[in-house]
């Protein structure tokens, strides 16, 4: 998986880079079909030193987006990753339900065909 970090109005330190990569790697353990991740880290000085984190995960099918703003950069990263995690669980459940439905329909069709 490719991880692309874009800092805006701030410097990207090694600590921030490793922290974000570690969190994104945890998401990849949940769903190994993630193609790429694009994370934008913004520092907004006009709104009382707020940090905005925007994340985009490329998946086969619809992509997943999340955004959060906090006074602490690490808190904003954590909240954004938790939103992505929740959306990934929903995505995974939907795909599993579709597969189960197709298998169930195929079994019923074969039962009807033999009678």
N, C-alpha and C positions, 0 to 999 in steps of 0.2 A: 504494500500500500504506500502510496506517495502522500507525504504530509508537507503542505506548503503553508508557512507562516508569513503573514504580512503585518509588520508593525507600522502604525500611523501615529506620528507625533510623539514617538518614544523610541528608545533604543532597545533592541532585542538582546538580552543578556543570555549567557549560557544556561543560567539557572531557570529562566523563564522557558527557554527552548526545551530543555530536558523535561520540565514539569508538564508542558503541553504534550510533548511526544509520549510521555508515560501514560497520561490520561487517555490519549487517542489509542494507544496500543491496548489499553484495557477494553475499549469499545470493540476493537478488532477480535478480541477473544470471544465476545458475545456473538458477533456475526462476521465470519471470515470473508464475506462477499463484498466488503467495502473496497472500492476501487481507489478512491483518493479522498483526502481531507484538506480543506482550505480553511484556515483560521485567520481572522483579521483581528488584531489587537489594537484598539484605539484609545488614546488618552485625550479626554475632552476637558480642557482647562476652564472653559467658559461656564461649565455647570458644576462648580465646586469640586474640582479634581475627581471627576468620575472616569472610570474605565469601562469601555464597551468592548465586549467580545462577541464576534459573529462567527458562526461555524457553518460550513457546508460540507455534507458528506455525499459523495457520488456513489450510488449503488446501482445494480442492474434493476432498472425500473425507475420509479420516482425517487428523486433525491430528497435528502433530509436537511432542513435548515433549523438553526436555533440562534437566539441572541439574548444577551443579558447585560445589564449595566449595574455596576456597584462602585463603592468608594475604594475597595481593595481589589487589585488586579487578580489575585489568586482566588478570591471569593467569586468574582465574575467568571473565571475559568471553570471553577467547580460547578457553579449553577448552570452554565451553558452545557457542560459535559453531562450533567444529570438530566437535562432536558433531552439531549441527544440519546442518552441511554434509554429513557422512557419511550421515545419514538422508535428506537431500534427494537425494543421488546414488542411494541405494537406491530411493527413491520414483520417481525419474525413469526408472531402468532398468526397474522393474516396469511402468510405464505404457507404455514403448516396446515391451517384450516382448509385452504384451497387444495392442497395435496391430499388431505384426508378425504375431502369431498369427492375428488376425482377417483380415488381408489374405491371408495364406497359405491360410487355410481357404476364403475366398471364391474365390480363384483355382482351387483344387482342385475346388470345387463347379461352377464354370463349365466346367472341362475335362471333368468327368464328364457334364455336361449336354449337351455337344456330341457326345459319342461315341455 
